[in-house]
Amino acid sequence: MLMSCSSTSSRWSHYKNFRQITRERLLYEMLRSAKSGNSKFSWKVLIMDRATVKIMSCACKMADITEEGVSLTCCVTYSGGRHTQTKATIAIHGCHIFHPTNTGKCFYLSFRHVWKITTIQKGFITDNERALEVVFQEDESSSKGATCLHLMATRIATVFASLREFPFVRYRAAKTLDSNTTTTFRDLIPTKLAAAVWNCLMKYKSNLSDFPQSETCELLILDRSIDQIAPIIHEWTYDAMCHDLLNMEGNKYMHEVPSKEGGAPEKKEVLLEDHDAIWLELCHTHIADASERLHQKMTNFVSKNKAAVIHSSRDGSELSTRDLRKMIHALPQYSEQIEKLSLHVDIAGKINRIIRDTELREVGQLEQDLVFGDAGPNDLINFLKVKQDISRENKLRLLMIYVAVYPEKLGDNKISKLIELARLPPEDMAAIYNMRLLETSSNTKKSSIIPFSLNKKKHAARKDRPGEETQWQLSRFYPIIEELIEKLSKGELPKDDYPSMNEPIPALLAAHRTASARFDPNSAPCSRRSRRTASWACPQTSDDGYTSESILRCASSDFEKMGQRIFVFIVGGATRSELRVCHKLSTKLKREVVLGSSSLDDPPQFITKVKMMTADDLSIDDIQI
């Protein structure tokens, strides 16, 4: 039921970004194509399994589905066999649309091009949640790693089939120090995955009539060993702080709202996602900046809404969060705006209290200093001696960062002394020592890309980048992929370190040369899918930062047309700092940068997975299939 490229082009006047394409293909090419034609029955029921629910909820809202004539949605749990109450099989990873009053008219929608793919802001995950433990595990004799990579490759390839993109595939190559050094399975993870993805793409190229026959984008395949620090260090953006500190389940946040009867507050589940304009505006900003902006939004809302001013000017004092909640009942016409502001003011306030109560600024400063070489082992020892009340998790993260910066110290007696000084339990020791499993041979050999600088002055895992001054001291850290993507875009990524599965074509080389310059859509070479706009670039001009329009529907008329997409896939889990970088570079390079990974991990999740890397209870059932 997939439409050809020509019909897609006629439907939309310009190309969309990654998430918009996903949304519109699901809504228009699948749901709309199931219309009943001349039948008098114009409403439909959508039956989905759990995987399909996850896909649909990431791509669109319930109102979007309703607009396409779906009157009822049902979720079923697949347990094998057939669904006895309908005429069709409800297959796993698919859905059915049917007209209840005319059950003979049943439409099956196969999600073969979005199978087990979940979209996230500026990216996607393949739902291989156990990939880190499986492919980096200590026991390399198992076939689980190969099985996991094969499944991952299939799911990655479906992204390109769905977008009708044919990527120029590059990957981090394995390196050995000398001829006597054995190349391990861990060293070959990007190589093996790139080969498997390439095989799938070749099948699409041969069998799908609407699949491009020449390269239209770029794909860079990496693994978690490329950057061990990014998943552990505190990321100080609003988005990352929410997921790191608030014990959220996915994007779900439990918000306390006043009871209508005046009793105890009621708990309400809200989703922090792109449909919330305030969230979209603030998610990549530093938490201090986000707090300042929220305060300003509250002030603007009160000053520009006369009814609100009258309500709040009785004593002339500044509005508090409690005042805002009272206004929800007093001013129902403003309830939607006030609820949004109240939600984010509450969240930011809670985060700032946690930062203060846990002395997180001091922890964060030491993390940054260790990474940039401004602090060493003695500074860490003194900190642990003085700050005995720092939380167990933050002590563990400091030690994991330390061994990532000083991998040669893992066999040193000093590590055990640091663990003893930090008073960490035995299970935390596993996370520290398992960091060695993320050290491939490319980490131990000096590279032009990985900025480990061993010099007389300091031992650093990062160096300050010229022209990259930050407003906030705790935003100094940047993930390695920022350098990799910029070099890829400029055509400066070393071919020895990052070889290709296919040779570049002249148009792609020309795109390399113009990527970092101002993009001229009338003269610069670009593929048939290269003209795109980015919905996240929409200006937020409302006084209170809220709009009822979906962000995905916003027209980005002020944003220039984009060049060819860059896809980066990381085996073993991506981080929110890496999502932030992709967001930043999409604007800077004028090329949409899409991040893919086996999972999206916040620090607590990543640390748990690192602990499991030497566990002996993994089975084939642990691999997400």
C-alpha positions in Angstrom: 0.0 0.0 0.0 3.0 2.3 -0.4 2.7 5.0 -3.0 5.3 5.8 -5.6 7.6 8.7 -5.4 5.8 10.6 -8.1 2.5 10.4 -6.3 4.1 11.4 -3.1 5.6 14.5 -4.7 2.3 15.6 -6.1 0.7 15.3 -2.6 3.1 17.6 -0.9 4.5 20.8 -2.4 7.8 20.4 -0.6 9.6 17.6 1.2 9.3 17.1 4.9 11.7 16.3 7.6 12.2 12.7 8.9 9.3 12.7 11.4 6.9 14.5 9.2 7.4 11.9 6.4 6.8 9.1 8.9 3.6 10.7 10.1 2.2 11.5 6.7 3.0 8.1 5.3 1.1 6.5 8.1 -1.8 8.8 8.0 -2.2 9.4 4.3 -0.7 6.5 2.5 -2.1 3.9 4.9 -5.1 5.1 6.8 -6.5 7.4 4.0 -5.9 4.6 1.4 -8.3 2.4 3.4 -11.3 4.7 2.7 -14.4 2.9 1.8 -14.9 4.7 -1.6 -18.5 4.9 -2.6 -19.7 2.9 0.4 -22.2 4.6 2.7 -20.1 3.5 5.7 -17.6 6.3 6.2 -16.2 5.3 9.6 -13.6 2.7 10.5 -12.2 0.8 13.4 -8.4 0.5 13.8 -7.1 -2.6 15.4 -3.4 -2.6 16.4 -1.0 -4.7 18.4 1.4 -3.2 21.0 4.2 -2.5 18.6 1.9 -0.7 16.2 0.5 1.4 19.0 4.0 2.5 19.9 4.7 3.4 16.3 1.5 5.3 15.8 1.7 7.2 19.1 5.2 8.4 18.2 4.2 9.7 14.8 0.8 11.3 15.4 -2.0 12.2 17.8 -5.4 10.5 18.3 -7.0 13.5 16.6 -5.0 12.9 13.5 -6.2 9.3 13.3 -9.8 10.5 13.9 -9.5 13.0 11.0 -8.8 10.1 8.7 -12.2 8.5 9.5 -11.2 6.2 12.3 -13.9 6.2 14.9 -12.5 3.6 17.3 -9.1 2.1 18.0 -8.5 -1.2 19.7 -5.3 -2.7 21.0 -4.9 -6.5 21.1 -2.2 -8.7 22.6 -0.9 -11.3 20.1 -0.7 -14.8 21.5 -0.5 -16.8 18.2 -3.3 -18.2 16.1 -6.2 -16.3 14.6 -8.5 -13.6 16.0 -11.7 -15.6 15.9 -14.1 -12.6 15.9 -12.9 -11.1 12.6 -12.3 -12.5 9.2 -8.6 -11.6 9.1 -5.6 -12.6 11.0 -4.2 -9.9 13.3 -0.6 -10.4 12.5 2.2 -9.2 14.8 3.6 -5.8 14.0 0.6 -4.8 11.9 -2.9 -3.5 12.2 -6.3 -3.9 10.6 -8.8 -1.3 9.6 -12.3 -2.5 9.0 -15.9 -1.2 8.8 -17.9 -3.0 11.6 -21.2 -2.7 9.6 -19.6 -4.3 6.6 -17.1 -6.9 7.9 -16.5 -8.3 4.5 -14.7 -5.0 3.7 -11.4 -5.4 5.7 -8.2 -3.6 5.0 -4.8 -4.9 6.3 -2.0 -2.5 6.8 1.4 -4.1 6.8 4.1 -2.2 8.7 6.9 -3.8 6.8 8.6 -0.5 6.4 8.4 0.7 10.0 8.7 -2.6 11.7 9.8 -2.2 15.3 11.0 1.3 14.6 10.1 4.0 17.2 10.6 7.6 16.2 12.1 10.0 18.8 12.8 13.7 18.4 15.3 14.0 15.6 15.8 10.3 15.4 14.6 6.7 15.8 15.4 3.6 17.8 15.2 0.0 16.7 14.0 -1.3 20.1 17.0 -3.6 20.6 17.1 -2.8 24.3 19.6 -5.5 25.3 22.1 -4.7 22.5 24.7 -3.3 24.8 24.8 -6.4 27.0 24.6 -8.8 24.1 27.1 -7.4 21.6 29.6 -6.1 24.2 29.3 -9.1 26.6 32.4 -10.7 28.0 31.7 -14.1 26.5 32.2 -13.6 22.8 31.8 -17.2 21.8 28.0 -16.8 21.7 26.0 -16.3 18.5 23.7 -13.9 20.3 25.7 -10.9 19.2 25.4 -11.8 15.5 21.7 -12.5 15.8 21.2 -9.1 17.5 23.1 -7.2 14.8 21.1 -9.0 12.0 17.8 -8.0 13.5 19.1 -4.4 14.0 20.3 -4.2 10.4 16.9 -5.3 9.1 15.2 -2.6 11.1 17.7 0.1 10.1 17.1 -0.8 6.4 13.4 -0.4 6.8 13.9 3.2 7.8 15.5 3.9 4.4 12.9 1.9 2.6 10.2 4.0 4.3 11.9 7.3 3.4 12.9 6.1 0.0 16.5 7.0 0.7 19.6 5.1 -0.5 22.5 5.9 1.9 26.2 6.2 1.3 27.2 3.8 4.1 30.3 4.5 6.2 31.4 2.8 9.5 34.0 2.9 12.1 36.7 0.4 11.2 38.4 -2.0 13.5 42.0 -1.2 14.3 44.7 -3.5 15.7 47.9 -2.3 17.3 50.0 -4.9 15.5 49.8 -8.2 13.7 49.9 -10.1 16.9 46.8 -8.3 18.3 43.5 -10.3 17.8 40.5 -8.4 16.4 37.6 -9.2 18.6 33.9 -9.3 17.9 33.5 -6.0 19.8 36.0 -4.4 17.4 34.0 -5.5 14.4 30.5 -4.4 15.6 30.2 -1.4 13.1 31.8 -3.4 10.3 29.4 -6.3 10.7 26.4 -4.1 11.0 27.3 -2.0 8.0 27.7 -5.2 5.9 24.3 -6.5 7.1 22.6 -3.1 6.4 24.2 -3.0 2.9 22.8 -6.5 2.1 19.3 -5.4 3.0 19.6 -2.2 0.9 20.8 -4.1 -2.1 17.7 -6.3 -1.9 15.5 -3.1 -1.7 17.3 -1.6 -4.6 16.7 -4.7 -6.7 13.1 -5.5 -5.6 11.4 -2.1 -4.9 10.4 -0.1 -7.9 10.4 3.2 -6.0 13.7 2.7 -4.3 16.5 5.1 -5.4 19.2 3.7 -7.6 21.9 6.2 -6.5 22.9 7.7 -3.2 20.5 10.3 -1.7 21.9 10.6 1.9 24.7 9.5 4.2 24.8 6.9 7.0 27.6 6.7 9.5 27.5 3.5 11.7 29.2 3.6 15.1 29.0 1.8 18.4 29.0 2.9 22.1 32.7 2.5 22.4 33.2 5.6 20.4 32.2 7.7 23.4 32.0 6.1 26.9 31.5 9.4 28.7 28.3 10.8 27.0 26.0 8.1 28.6 27.3 8.8 32.1 28.0 12.5 32.5 25.2 14.8 33.6 23.7 16.6 30.7 22.2 19.9 31.8 19.5 20.5 29.3 15.8 20.6 30.4 15.0 17.4 28.5 18.0 15.4 29.9 17.4 16.7 33.5 13.8 15.6 33.4 14.7 12.1 32.4 17.8 11.8 34.5 16.4 13.2 37.8 12.6 12.7 37.8 12.3 8.9 37.4 10.1 9.3 34.4 8.8 6.3 32.5 9.6 7.1 28.9 8.0 10.5 28.3 5.4 10.2 31.0 5.4 12.6 33.9 3.1 12.4 36.9 1.8 16.0 37.5 -0.1 16.9 40.7 -3.0 19.2 40.0 -5.5 20.8 42.4 -8.6 18.8 43.1 -11.8 20.3 41.7 -13.5 19.5 45.1 -10.8 21.3 47.0 -9.3 18.2 48.6 -5.9 16.6 48.1 -4.1 17.2 44.8 -4.8 14.7 42.0 -2.1 13.0 40.0 -2.4 13.4 36.3 -0.2 11.7 33.7 1.2 14.0 31.0 3.4 13.4 28.1 6.4 15.6 27.5 6.7 15.4 23.7 6.8 17.5 20.5 3.0 18.3 20.6 3.7 20.5 23.7 5.1 23.7 22.2 6.7 24.8 25.5 8.5 21.5 25.8 9.7 21.7 22.2 11.0 25.2 22.8 12.9 24.4 26.0 14.0 20.8 25.8 17.5 21.5 24.4 18.1 24.6 26.5 20.2 24.6 29.7 18.0 24.1 32.8 19.0 27.6 34.1 17.9 29.1 30.8 14.7 27.1 30.8 13.9 28.3 34.3 14.5 32.0 33.3 12.3 31.6 30.2 9.5 30.0 32.1 9.5 32.9 34.6 9.4 35.4 31.7 6.5 33.5 30.1 4.5 33.7 33.4 5.2 37.4 33.6 4.2 38.0 30.0 1.0 36.0 30.4 -0.1 37.9 33.4 0.7 41.3 32.0 -1.0 40.8 28.6 -4.2 39.1 29.8 -6.3 41.8 31.5 -8.6 39.3 33.3 -5.5 37.6 34.7 -4.1 40.9 35.8 -7.3 41.9 37.6 -7.4 38.5 39.3 -3.8 38.7 40.5 -3.5 42.4 41.4 -5.4 42.3 44.6 -2.3 42.5 46.7 0.2 43.5 44.0 2.5 40.5 44.7 4.1 38.3 42.0 2.2 35.2 40.9 3.3 31.9 42.4 2.6 28.5 41.1 -0.2 28.2 43.6 -1.7 31.4 42.2 -1.6 30.1 38.7 -3.4 26.9 39.7 -6.2 29.0 41.3 -6.5 31.0 38.1 -7.3 27.8 36.3 -10.7 27.6 38.1 -11.3 31.4 38.1 -10.5 31.9 34.5 -11.6 28.9 32.5 -10.9 30.7 29.2 -7.2 30.7 30.1 -7.1 27.2 31.6 -5.2 25.5 28.8 -2.4 28.1 28.7 -2.2 28.2 32.5 -2.1 24.4 32.8 0.8 24.2 30.4 2.8 26.9 32.2 2.0 25.5 35.6 3.2 22.1 34.5 6.6 23.3 33.3 7.0 25.7 36.2 6.4 22.7 38.6 8.9 20.5 36.7 11.6 23.2 36.5 11.1 24.0 40.2 11.4 20.3 41.2 14.6 19.9 39.1 16.2 22.9 40.6 15.4 21.7 44.1 17.1 18.3 43.4 20.1 20.1 42.0 20.4 22.1 45.2 19.7 19.3 47.6 22.1 16.9 46.0 24.9 19.4 45.4 24.7 18.5 41.8 26.5 21.6 40.6 29.6 20.6 42.5 29.4 17.1 41.1 28.8 18.4 37.6 31.8 20.8 37.8 34.1 17.9 38.8 32.8 15.8 36.0 33.6 18.5 33.4 37.0 19.1 34.9 37.9 15.4 34.8 36.8 15.2 31.2 38.7 18.3 30.1 41.8 17.6 32.1 41.4 20.4 34.6 41.1 17.9 37.5 43.0 14.6 38.1 43.0 11.6 40.5 43.9 13.7 43.5 41.0 16.1 42.9 38.6 13.2 42.8 40.1 11.7 46.0 39.8 15.0 47.9 36.2 15.4 46.6 35.2 12.0 47.9 36.8 12.6 51.2 35.0 16.0 51.7 31.7 15.2 50.1 30.8 12.0 52.0 27.0 12.7 51.7 27.0 12.7 47.9 24.6 10.1 46.6 25.8 6.7 45.7 24.8 7.1 42.1 26.7 10.3 41.6 29.8 8.8 43.2 29.5 5.8 40.8 29.2 8.1 37.8 32.3 10.1 38.9 34.3 6.9 39.1 33.0 5.6 35.7 34.0 8.9 34.1 37.4 8.6 35.8 38.1 5.2 34.3 36.8 6.4 30.9 39.4 9.2 31.0 42.1 7.0 32.5 41.4 3.5 31.0 45.0 2.4 31.9 44.1 2.8 35.6 41.6 -0.1 35.5 44.2 -2.6 36.5 45.7 -0.3 39.1 45.2 -0.8 42.8 44.1 2.9 43.0 40.7 2.0 41.6 39.8 -0.4 44.4 40.9 2.3 46.9 38.7 4.8 45.2 35.7 2.4 45.4 36.4 1.8 49.0 36.7 5.6 49.7 33.3 6.1 47.9 31.8 3.3 50.0 30.2 1.7 46.9 28.6 -1.8 47.2 30.0 -4.8 45.2 27.3 -4.5 42.5 28.5 -1.0 41.6 32.1 -2.4 41.2 30.8 -4.4 38.2 29.7 -1.1 36.4 33.2 0.4 36.9 35.2 -2.7 35.8 32.9 -3.4 32.9 33.9 -0.2 31.3 36.9 -2.1 30.0 34.4 -4.0 27.7 33.7 -0.7 25.9 37.4 -0.2 25.2 38.0 -1.4 21.7 41.4 -1.3 20.0 40.5 2.0 18.4 40.2 3.6 21.9 43.8 2.7 22.7 45.3 3.9 19.5 45.6 7.6 18.9 43.1 8.8 16.3 42.7 12.0 14.5 39.0 12.0 15.5 38.9 10.7 19.1 40.4 13.7 21.0 42.3 11.9 23.8 45.2 14.3 24.4 48.0 12.9 26.5 50.4 15.7 27.0 52.7 17.1 29.7 50.1 19.5 31.0 47.0 17.4 31.4 45.3 14.1 30.7 42.0 14.9 28.9 39.3 13.1 27.1 38.0 16.3 25.4 39.6 19.6 24.4 37.9 22.9 24.1 36.8 23.6 20.6 37.7 26.9 19.0 34.7 29.2 18.5 32.5 27.0 20.7 32.1 29.2 23.8 29.2 28.3 26.0 27.0 30.5 28.1 26.9 28.0 30.9 30.0 26.5 32.5 28.3 23.1 32.9 27.5 22.9 29.2 31.2 22.6 28.2 30.9 18.9 27.5 30.1 17.7 24.0 29.7 14.2 22.6 32.2 12.8 20.1 29.7 12.5 17.3 29.6 16.3 17.0 33.1 16.3 15.6 32.4 13.2 13.5 29.3 14.7 11.9 31.0 18.0 11.1 33.9 16.2 9.4 31.5 13.9 7.5 29.6 16.9 6.2 32.8 18.6 5.1 34.1 15.4 3.4 37.0 15.3 5.9 36.3 12.0 7.7 39.4 9.8 7.3 38.7 6.9 4.9 41.1 4.7 6.7 39.2 5.1 10.0 35.8 5.3 8.4 35.7 3.3 5.2 32.6 3.0 3.0 30.5 0.2 1.7 29.9 2.0 -1.6 32.1 4.4 -3.5 31.0 8.1 -3.6 29.4 9.5 -6.7 30.3 13.0 -8.1 27.1 14.6 -6.9 27.7 13.4 -3.4 31.3 14.8 -3.4 29.9 18.1 -4.6 27.4 18.0 -1.8 30.2 17.5 0.7 32.0 20.7 -0.5 28.9 22.8 -0.2 27.4 21.4 3.0 29.1 23.8 5.4 28.5 26.8 3.2 25.2 28.6 2.6 23.0 26.2 0.7 21.8 27.4 -2.6 18.8 25.2 -3.7 19.0 26.6 -7.3 22.6 25.8 -8.0 24.0 23.2 -5.5 23.6 19.6 -6.5 21.1 17.7 -4.4 19.1 14.5 -4.7 15.4 14.2 -5.5 14.8 14.0 -1.7 17.1 16.8 -0.6 14.7 19.7 -0.3 13.4 19.7 3.2 12.2 22.0 6.0 12.5 21.4 9.7 9.3 21.7 11.8 11.3 22.3 15.0 12.6 25.6 13.6 9.1 27.2 13.7 9.2 30.5 15.6 7.4 30.5 18.9 5.8 33.9 19.1 2.9 33.5 21.5 3.0 35.4 24.7 2.8 32.3 26.9 4.8 30.0 24.7 1.7 27.8 24.0 -0.1 27.1 20.8 -2.9 24.6 20.2 -1.5 23.8 16.7 0.6 20.6 16.5 4.3 21.4 16.1 4.4 18.8 13.4 1.9 21.0 11.4 3.9 24.2 11.7 5.2 25.7 8.5 8.8 26.6 8.7 8.8 29.3 6.0 11.7 31.1 7.6 14.0 28.1 7.3 16.0 27.5 4.2 15.7 24.3 2.3 17.9 21.6 3.5 20.7 19.5 1.9 21.0 15.8 1.9 20.3 14.1 5.2 22.9 12.7 7.5 22.0 9.6 9.5 24.2 8.5 12.4 23.5 5.1 14.0 25.0 4.1 17.4 25.0 0.4 18.5 24.5 0.1 22.2 22.3 3.1 23.0 22.2 6.8 22.2 22.1 9.7 24.7 20.2 12.9 25.0 23.3 14.9 24.6 23.7 13.3 21.2 20.1 14.1 20.3 20.9 17.7 21.2 23.9 17.7 19.0 21.9 16.4 16.0 19.4 19.2 16.6 22.1 21.8 16.8 24.0 20.6 13.7 20.8 20.4 11.6 20.7 24.2 11.8 24.4 24.8 11.6 25.1 22.5 8.6 21.7 23.1 6.9 21.4 19.3 6.6 18.9 17.3 8.6 20.9 15.1 11.0 19.0 12.1 12.1 20.2 10.0 15.1 19.4 6.3 15.2 20.3 3.7 17.9 19.4 0.4 19.3 17.9 2.3 22.3 17.7 5.7 23.9 19.3 5.4 27.4 19.3 7.9 30.3 22.3 7.5 32.7 20.5 5.2 35.2 19.4 2.8 32.4 22.9 2.8 30.9 24.6 2.1 34.2 22.2 -0.9 34.8 23.1 -2.3 31.4 26.8 -1.9 32.0 26.4 -3.9 35.2 24.7 -6.6 33.2 27.5 -7.0 30.6 29.1 -9.7 32.8 25.9 -11.3 34.0 25.6 -15.0 33.1 21.8 -15.1 33.0 21.2 -13.7 29.5 19.3 -15.9 27.1 18.2 -15.6 23.5 14.8 -14.5 24.9 16.5 -11.3 26.2 17.1 -10.1 22.6 14.3 -7.9 21.4 12.6 -9.6 18.4 
